[in-house]
Amino acid sequence: MERPAAERIDHTLYLHPQTLARLGSMELRAKIIVEGVTSGTHRSPYQGFSVEFAQHRPYVAGDDLRHLDWKVYGRTDKLYLKQYQQETNLDLVVMVDSSGSMAYGSRSFSEASGIGAKAGPRGQVNWTKYDHATALAAAISYITLRQGDRAGVVVFADQVRSLLSRSSSQRQWRQIIETLSQHPVEAPTDLSRVMDQTLAKIGNRCLIALVSDLFTDPAQIKTALARLRHRGHDLICFQIIDKAEETFEFTGPAPFEGLEGEARLRVDPRALRRAYLEAIHGHMREVERIVRSFGYEYETVRTHDWLGPPLAAFLARRNARIKRSKYG
């Protein structure tokens, strides 16, 4: 059933058409799973159902009976499935943080949207970190789907709030946008719990794109990424930062209120600026160090920058690194 006109989502609020055109020809590649992006040209090191026989494995309830080897059953009276070496496409799962801190934004929505809209779909007049995160998630999902690969989305805070399973169908990008339309909640980030919930839904190895401000305990980040590495997934970490958070250019005494249940405090930002900047930049360096220590990729994404050029530059660098690694 089609949504009523008043409830339809304006997709251009999340991704400018010019940005889509710029990003449409780019490639995402997973270092672990695939060696290329063209369907049928990159061989998976894992087994699936295709044309080249690899081995047998015991039947498990729920397996497709078409792949049973009846000759083996006749000889052994046991059920075994034929496994084949498969040509596989990329599976992308974009994990988007919708915790309370993602509701912050100091840039005007009309300026950031690029289309002159004065407010967002939830009436917000500022372009929030969550708005920027959804634009980024939409962009990389669009790229992946244009390649003919599968993309899915997880929206999370203290737990998984919404999950859209991976698909390469024509309707998938619209469903991704609608999933991302969920507004931030007043809850902290529980990345360890969320990672466990997400991994429980993923059976094969994927490229995970984590899009978050990562304003959480670094130890929690390390634990979550260790679980991800143990399962053999690839990861790109996009840390979303607002300019005001990074520069702290406030001048007069004002009340500061936390977005995840913290107390409201009246402070003089000039007295705190040096200590604050040391803390925020130290945290960002520590997050990057943790991500890279697992062999994953890290990128700072600033809400005051246009999305297209920095994303294009990042993907170009990523693809160049993968090609160098592949061909020596």
N, C-alpha and C positions, 0 to 999 in steps of 0.2 A: 504494500500500500504506500502510495506517495505521501510525503509529509505535506501538511497544509502550508500554504505560501508563507504564513507568518512564522512557521517553525523551520523552514528550510535554511540550511547553513550556507553562507556565502563563502565558498572555498577560497576566493581571492583574498579574503582577510588573512588567510594563513600562508599563502604563497603567491607572490606577484607573478602574473603570466610571463613577464620578461625573464624572471628568475627560472621558471620552468623551461623556457626555451633555451636558456644558457646551460642548464643542467642536463637537458634531455640526452645529450650525446656522451655524457661521462660514464665512467665505469667504476663499479665497486668490485673489489676482488678480496676474497678471503684467503689469507696466507696458508691456512691449514687445510682447507677442504678442496679448493679448486685451483687450477693453474690458468684458467681463462674464463671468459664470460659468454662465449658463443655456445648455444645449446648443442650438445652432441660432440664437442671438441675437447672437453676437459674430463679426464678420468678420475674417478673417486678412489681413494685408497681404501674405502670401506665397501662392504657388500650390500647389494640390493637386488632387484629383479630386473634383468635386462637380457642380453643376448649371449654373453660369454660366460660359460660355466666356471665357477670358482670352487665350490665345496658344498657339502651337505651340513645341515644343522638339525637338531631335534625339533619336532613340531611342538608349538606352544599354542594353547587354546586361543582362538581368535585369529590365527594365521590364515592366509588365503589358501584354501584347499586345492586351488588350481596348480599350485607349485609343489604338491606332494610327489615324491618319487615312488610310484607304485611298484616298480621293479625291486627296489630296496625293501619295501614292505613285504613283498612276496618271499624274499630270501630271509628276512630277519624277523618278520612279524612286528616291526617297529616303524613308527611314522617319522620320516625325515623329509625336510624340504630342500629343494635345489636352491642354492644361492649362486648368484651371478655377479660378475664384475660389472658395475654400472657406470654409465656416463651420466654425470649429475650436474645439476644447476646449483646456484648459490641460494642458500636460505638465510634471510636476514630477519632478525628480531630486534626491533627498536624499543628500548626501555626508556620511557619518559617519566621524569620525576614531577609529580603533581602535589608535592608537600607544600605546607604553608609558605615557606620562604620563597618558593617559585612565583608567588603572587606579587612580588616586589618589582617595581619598574620606575625609572626616573625619566624615560624618554617619552615624548608625546606619541600617542597611538597614530595620529594623523600623519606625523612625520615618518614613523617607522613602517607603517603599512605600505607606503608607496602608491596608494591609490586615493588618498585624500579622505579616507574614512575618519570621522572625528572620534569614534569610539568603537571598541571591540564588540563581539557578539554577546558579551556579558555586561555591556555598558561601561567597561573600564576605559578611562581617558588616557591612561598611561600604558605603554607597551611593556608588558611584564616579561620576566624571564621565562614564564610558561608559554607566553605567546611566541617568543623567539625559539623555544625548544620545539614547539609544535611545527613551526615553519621549517626548522631543520629536519625534524622527523619526516615531515611530508616530502621534503626535497629528496632525501636519500631513499625513501620508499619509492618515490616516483622513478628515480634512476634505476633502482633494482627491478621494478616491474617492467620498465621499458626494455630491459635486457631480456625479458622473458623468464626472470627468476621469481622466487617466492618471497613475499614480505609479510610480516605480522607485527603487531604492536602490543606492548604491555604498558599500561599507565599505572603508576604506583605512588605510594607515600609510605605509611607505616605497614602497608600490606598491598598486595596487588588489587587495584581498584577496578581495572577493566583489562580484558585480554581479548585480542582478535587473533585467531589462529592464522598461520601462514597460508598464503594462496597466491597464485599468479593470475587469477581470473580478472576479467575486464572490470568487474565491479569493485575489486579489492581496494583501489586507491580511494575511491569515494567512501568506502567503509572505514578505511584508516583515518580519513579526515574526521568522520563522524565520531570515531572512538576518541580522537584527540580533542574533541570539543568539550570534554569533561573539564570543569574548572578546578583549580587547586583547592585543596582542603586544608583545614587548620589542624594539621598533624605533622609530627616530625618524620624524618626519613629513617626507616629501618631496613637498610640495604641488605643485611644478612638474611633477614626473614624473607624479603622480597626475592632475593636471588634463589633461595631454596624453593619458594613457590613457583618461580618461573622455570627453573631447571626441571621440576617435577612434570612440567607440561611439554618438555622438549625431548624427543627421543633420539634425534640425530644431531650431529655436530653442525653448528651454525656460526654465522658472524653476528655477534651481538653489538649493537650500537647503544651505549649508555649515555643518555642525555640528561644532565643534572647539574645543579650548582654544587653538589657534593659538600654541602654544609652539614657534615656529620663527622663523627669520630673517625680519624684515619684508621684506627684498629679495625673498625667495622668494615671499612672499605677493603682493607687487606684480607679480612676473612672472606668477604664475598667474592673477591677476585681469585682467591685460592681455590674456592669451590668451583668456580668457572674454569680455571686452568686444569683442575683435576678431571673435569669432564671433557677436556680437549677442545673447548670452543675458542674461537678467535674473538677479539674485542677491539672496538674503537671507543675511546672515552672522550666525550665532548663535555667540558666543564663550562657551564653557562654563567657569565658574570656580568652584572650591571656596572656601568661606568661609575655611578655614585658609590657603589660598594668597593670598587677598586681604588678610587682616588680620595674618597671621603672629604669632598670639598664643601662641607657645611661650615657656615661662618658664625652663626649666633646660637645661643642656648635654645634648646627645643626639646620636646618630649620624644623619646625614642621607644617604640613599641615593637616587641617581637611578634612574628607572624605565626609562631608555633607554640603559643601559650605562655611565652615568657612575660615577666613583669614589665610594666611601663616605667621608664626612668626619664627624668629630666636632667640632661647633661649639657656641658659646654663642649662641643665637638673639637674646638681648637685645643683644649687641654688634653684631649684623648687621641688626637690625630696621629701622632708619631707612634704611640703604642699600638693603635688600631692597625695602622698600615704594616707594621712589623708582623702583627698577628695574621692578617689576611693574606699577605704575600708569603709568609712562612707556611701557612696552611696550603696555599695553592702549589707551592714548591713540593711540599710533602705528598700531596695527592699525585702530582706528576711523577715523583720518584717511585711511589708505590705502583702506579700503573705500569710504568716502564720496567720495573723490576720483574714483572711477570712476562715481559716480552710483548706487551700490548702497546697500542698507539694512543697518544694523548694529544688533545688539541683544546686550547682555550678559545671559547667563542664569546665574543662581547656583544651585548645587545645593542650598542650604539653603532656597530658596524653593519653595513649591508651584508646580507647573507651570501649572495651569489659569489662575489670575488674570493673571499677567504675560503669558502667551501670548495670552489674550483681549484684553488691553489693547493689545498690540503689533499684532494683526491689525486691531483697530478703528481704530487710528491709521493703519495702512497703507491700509486701504480708504478712509478719509476723505481721505487725501492723493491717492489715485488719482481719487476722484470730483471733488475740487477741480481737479485737473489736467485732467480730461476736460471738465468743464463751465465752467471758468474761474473 
